């Protein structure tokens, strides 16, 4: 069955780098939706949405056996490693063999992108990680819009609103789309860093409420997404003044830093 519906725990995967599923293969294309972006229904985006006009040819980035589905075509290698291409009218035969660069089909009318996903045999992995899609370059810095800290009956809780600007703006009406940072971490008074989340892994939908805080909204046409992440909840601190540092990082290693003060009584 198609692995696109599988939810699994994180496992490391560093397959050999591969080219893009659109021509030119050795050219970076615009992406309007990133890995683990929030989706309606409290789900995590399990691939990347590569902008492409309806009818654009889509090609295999690696060889394998074809598995066809109503809205996707997948190419699976003998070890279970699989690439899937969504919103594609497939022209290849079920269980046929394809090679790298073979034509798989065309972007379906009305979609304007191909959802491209990589499954390592255990879980989905981010195609934009080092060792994935190449060429890929990102010099944009993540943006931390705000950090909100509240003291409740159970201790401190904090959220951060942050995003990562795409290195290439997608075409209208998705030109204001935002990506999730790859990771966010925090520390107090220059101490040890604590990772709030790490999007090098694919999260189960049941984790949505522990990663994304209220106020989160996905990208929509002419409406950029708004991503609010939990930093911590129920944090107990002795009386005193604390400096809270929050760092957002993307998959290329670009970082943003935000500092604020907390007062515990």
Secondary structure, DSSP 8 states (H G I E B T S, - for coil): --GGG------------B--SSSSTTS---EEE-TT-EETTTEE--SEEEE--TT-EEE-SS-EEEEEETTEEEEE-TTS-EEEEESEEE-S-TT-EE-TT-EEEEE-TTT-EEEEEEE-SSSEE-TTSTTSBSS------EEEEEEEEEEETTEEEEEEEEEEE-SS---TTSTT-EE--SEEEEEETT---EEEEETTS---GGGHHHHB-TT-B--BTTB--B-EEEEEEEE---SEEEEEEEEEE-TT--EEEEEEEEEE-
